[in-house]
Amino acid sequence: MDTKNRNGIMPLKTNHNTLNKSIPNAPAWALNYRHTQSNWGLEAFYEGYRLVFSADFDQARLKKEKWKKVFRFFKIIPKKNPGQANGSLDLYSLFSASARRAWNNAYALSKKRGQPASVEYIFLALLKEPSVKNILGRLKVGGQQAEIFITNYLRLTSPLDGEALKKIPFEAFALSARLHNHKIGSLMLLGGLLRAVPRDNILQAIFTNIGLTSAKLELFAVWLLDLDYDFPPQSTSAQLLFCLRQAQGLEEHFGYFFDFPAITAAMNLSLGQTLKDLQHVKALQLLAKAGLLAQSKGTKIISENLVIQAAGINS
């Protein structure tokens, strides 16, 4: 039976059996990798574009040139000859300020500890970013607890997965293009991390334990970044996105904080709605009732239990 601390945060488990589980909801996107003689040592091809990465951890060369939008979001580079790549795109030039800060902090932290940069240090740096903190808070996970866990882990073993580290910028770019995002931000880096890290890495055990999947990250990203991306109509993701956006209005007006289990509970409890296209409306009604119940209890945090009580079910 899981226990919570007084802040309602679920403790991180250390059961390594979770390492043997498959990565849930991992998206498929068309990235073709090739090793190169460049400092980064890896490049990729995406829909005819050659993708490169200029931020070299070894030399800490962090270029600042700005690129225009690509595809429908970034300005397309003219294709000179049919059958050839459209041109090279430096992915670091598409990093947002938060992504650059996280990337640089990961390098600085690894250098301070005398270890090579790795996926674990990228994760540690991302834990400091507000958007990532928001997601962890929604999942009822303490970022500080995750930081302590990974830090202690790195004291016991040497970081590995150099190849996975090199793939993160490319996977983050593919996610940005998929979700119609104009930048590679910290949430896109987290998505790239989810996709690039192999199953037997400790980070996948953490992601599985806290319930962070690629599909769930996409939902959070579309919501928090207000991206112009549409999930399939009447899909669970589309209905959850509706509830998240409406819950955000309640948060801004009343000062509530809805954790994600509360949102999913409201959706699950609305599945008995006769008209399927009104299920999300029923879920929103439950969230509003849970908010009123929270006020009577003197709390601003809307939990799964409050939603269940609002539905008239004894928890």
C-alpha positions in Angstrom: 0.0 0.0 0.0 1.4 3.4 -1.0 1.8 6.0 1.7 2.0 9.8 1.3 3.9 12.4 3.2 2.0 15.3 4.9 2.1 17.3 1.7 0.3 14.5 -0.2 3.4 13.7 -2.3 3.8 10.1 -3.3 7.3 8.8 -2.3 9.5 7.5 -5.1 9.9 3.7 -5.1 13.2 2.1 -5.7 12.0 -1.3 -6.9 14.2 -2.0 -9.9 11.6 -4.6 -11.2 10.0 -1.6 -12.9 13.1 -1.5 -15.2 11.8 -4.5 -17.0 8.6 -2.9 -18.0 8.1 -1.6 -21.5 8.0 2.2 -22.1 4.2 3.0 -22.3 2.8 5.1 -25.1 6.1 5.8 -26.8 5.4 7.7 -30.0 6.8 6.8 -33.3 8.3 9.5 -35.5 10.5 9.3 -38.6 14.0 10.2 -37.5 16.9 8.6 -39.3 20.2 8.9 -37.4 23.8 8.9 -38.7 27.1 9.1 -36.9 29.3 11.9 -38.1 32.8 13.4 -37.5 31.3 16.5 -35.9 31.9 17.4 -32.3 28.4 16.2 -31.4 29.0 12.9 -33.3 25.4 12.5 -34.4 23.0 14.0 -36.9 19.6 13.0 -38.1 17.3 13.4 -41.0 13.6 14.4 -40.6 11.3 14.8 -43.6 14.2 15.7 -45.9 15.9 18.1 -43.4 19.4 17.4 -42.1 19.4 18.1 -38.4 22.6 19.0 -36.5 23.4 20.1 -33.0 26.1 22.7 -32.2 26.1 22.7 -28.4 29.2 20.5 -27.6 29.4 19.5 -23.9 33.1 18.9 -24.1 33.9 22.4 -25.4 30.8 24.1 -24.1 30.3 25.9 -27.4 26.9 27.3 -27.2 26.0 29.2 -30.4 23.4 32.0 -30.3 22.3 32.4 -33.9 18.5 32.5 -34.4 16.7 30.5 -37.0 13.3 31.3 -38.6 10.4 28.9 -38.4 10.5 25.5 -40.2 7.8 23.5 -41.8 4.4 25.3 -41.2 5.9 26.8 -38.0 9.5 27.5 -39.2 10.5 29.1 -42.4 11.2 26.3 -45.0 14.7 26.3 -46.5 14.4 26.1 -50.3 15.3 22.7 -51.7 17.9 23.2 -54.4 17.8 19.8 -56.1 15.1 17.2 -56.0 16.2 14.1 -54.0 18.6 16.1 -51.9 18.2 17.2 -48.3 16.6 20.7 -47.9 19.6 21.9 -45.9 21.0 21.8 -42.4 19.2 23.0 -39.4 21.1 23.6 -36.1 18.7 22.5 -33.4 20.4 24.5 -30.6 19.3 27.6 -32.4 15.7 26.6 -31.8 16.2 26.1 -28.1 14.1 28.4 -25.9 15.8 30.3 -23.0 14.6 27.6 -20.5 15.9 24.8 -22.6 19.3 26.5 -23.0 19.4 27.2 -19.3 18.7 23.5 -18.5 21.2 22.3 -21.0 23.9 24.6 -19.7 23.1 23.7 -16.1 23.4 20.0 -16.8 26.9 20.5 -18.2 27.9 22.8 -15.3 26.6 20.3 -12.7 28.3 17.3 -14.3 31.6 19.3 -14.6 31.3 20.3 -10.9 31.0 16.7 -9.9 33.8 15.5 -12.2 31.5 13.3 -14.3 30.6 13.4 -18.0 27.3 14.9 -19.0 24.6 12.3 -19.1 20.8 11.8 -19.4 20.7 11.9 -15.6 22.2 15.4 -15.4 19.8 16.6 -18.1 16.9 15.3 -15.9 18.4 17.0 -12.8 18.6 20.3 -14.6 15.1 20.0 -16.0 13.8 19.5 -12.4 14.6 23.1 -11.8 12.4 24.4 -14.7 9.0 25.8 -13.8 7.1 23.9 -16.5 8.6 20.6 -15.3 7.8 21.4 -11.7 4.2 22.1 -12.8 3.9 18.6 -14.3 5.5 16.9 -11.3 3.1 18.8 -9.0 0.2 17.7 -11.1 1.4 14.1 -10.7 1.9 14.6 -6.9 5.6 14.1 -7.1 8.1 16.2 -5.2 10.9 17.5 -7.5 13.3 17.7 -4.6 12.7 14.1 -3.7 13.5 13.1 -7.3 16.6 15.2 -7.3 17.9 13.6 -4.1 17.2 10.1 -5.5 19.1 10.7 -8.7 21.9 12.5 -6.9 22.4 9.5 -4.6 22.2 7.2 -7.5 25.0 9.0 -9.3 27.2 8.7 -6.2 26.9 5.0 -6.5 27.5 4.5 -10.2 29.0 6.2 -13.2 26.5 7.8 -15.7 26.2 5.9 -18.9 24.0 6.2 -22.1 26.2 8.6 -24.0 24.3 7.7 -27.2 20.9 8.4 -25.5 22.2 11.9 -24.5 23.1 12.7 -28.1 19.6 11.8 -29.3 17.7 14.1 -26.9 17.9 17.3 -29.0 16.7 15.4 -32.1 13.8 13.7 -30.3 12.8 17.0 -28.7 12.7 18.6 -32.1 10.6 15.8 -33.6 8.1 16.3 -30.7 8.1 20.0 -31.2 7.3 19.5 -34.9 4.6 16.9 -34.1 2.8 19.2 -31.6 3.2 22.4 -33.8 5.5 24.0 -31.2 7.6 26.9 -32.5 10.5 26.3 -30.0 12.3 23.5 -28.3 11.6 24.3 -24.7 12.2 22.4 -21.4 9.0 20.3 -21.8 10.2 19.3 -25.3 13.5 18.3 -23.8 11.7 16.2 -21.2 9.8 14.6 -24.0 13.1 13.9 -25.8 14.5 12.4 -22.7 11.5 10.1 -22.3 11.9 8.9 -25.9 15.7 8.6 -25.9 16.5 7.0 -22.6 16.7 3.1 -22.9 14.4 0.8 -20.9 17.2 -0.3 -18.5 18.1 3.2 -17.4 17.1 4.3 -13.9 15.2 7.3 -15.3 12.7 4.9 -17.0 12.0 3.3 -13.6 11.3 6.8 -12.2 9.0 7.7 -15.2 7.1 4.4 -14.8 6.8 4.9 -11.1 5.3 8.4 -11.3 3.1 7.6 -14.2 4.8 10.0 -16.7 4.4 8.6 -20.2 5.0 10.3 -23.6 1.3 10.5 -24.3 0.7 12.2 -21.0 3.6 14.6 -21.5 2.1 15.5 -24.9 -1.2 16.3 -23.2 0.5 18.5 -20.6 2.6 20.3 -23.3 -0.4 21.1 -25.5 -2.2 22.4 -22.4 0.5 24.4 -20.6 2.0 25.8 -23.8 -1.4 26.4 -25.4 -0.2 24.8 -28.6 -2.3 24.7 -31.8 -2.6 21.0 -31.9 -5.8 19.0 -32.0 -6.2 15.5 -30.5 -8.7 13.2 -32.3 -12.3 14.4 -31.6 -14.0 12.6 -28.7 -10.7 10.9 -27.8 -9.8 10.6 -24.1 -6.9 13.0 -24.7 -9.2 15.6 -26.3 -11.7 15.4 -23.4 -8.9 15.5 -20.8 -7.5 18.6 -22.6 -10.9 20.3 -22.4 -11.1 19.5 -18.6 -7.5 20.8 -18.1 -8.3 24.1 -19.8 -11.5 24.6 -17.9 -9.8 23.6 -14.7 -7.2 26.3 -15.4 -9.9 28.9 -15.4 -11.1 27.7 -12.0 -7.6 27.8 -10.8 -7.1 31.4 -12.0 -10.4 32.5 -10.5 -10.5 30.7 -7.2 -6.8 29.8 -6.6 -7.4 26.1 -6.8 -4.7 23.6 -7.8 -6.0 20.5 -9.6 -3.8 17.5 -9.5 -3.9 15.2 -12.5 -5.5 12.2 -10.7 -8.4 14.5 -9.9 -8.9 15.3 -13.6 -8.7 11.6 -14.7 -11.0 10.6 -11.8 -13.6 13.2 -13.1 -13.3 11.8 -16.6 -13.6 8.2 -15.4 -16.7 9.0 -13.3 -18.3 10.7 -16.3 -18.0 7.6 -18.6 -21.6 6.6 -17.7 -23.0 9.7 -19.4 -25.6 8.6 -22.0 -24.3 11.0 -24.6 -20.6 10.5 -25.1 -20.1 14.0 -26.5 -21.2 15.3 -23.1 -18.9 13.2 -20.9 -16.3 16.0 -20.7 -19.1 18.4 -19.6 -20.1 16.0 -16.8 -16.4 15.8 -15.8 -16.2 19.6 -15.6 -19.3 19.6 -13.3 -17.6 17.2 -11.0 -14.4 19.3 -10.9 -16.5 22.4 -10.0 -18.3 20.5 -7.2 -14.9 19.3 -5.9 -13.8 22.9 -5.8 -16.7 23.9 -3.7 -16.1 20.9 -1.4 -12.4 22.0 -1.1 -13.5 25.4 0.0 -15.6 23.9 2.8 -12.6 21.9 3.9 -10.3 24.9 3.8 -8.0 23.6 1.1 -7.1 24.8 -2.4 -5.7 21.5 -3.6 -8.3 19.5 -5.6 -7.5 15.8 -5.1 -8.9 12.6 -6.5 -10.6 11.9 -3.2 -12.4 15.2 -3.3 -13.7 14.5 -6.9 -14.9 11.1 -5.7 -16.7 12.7 -2.7 -18.2 15.3 -5.1 -19.6 12.5 -7.1 -21.4 11.1 -4.1 -19.2 8.1 -3.7 -17.8 7.2 -0.3 -14.0 7.0 -0.6 
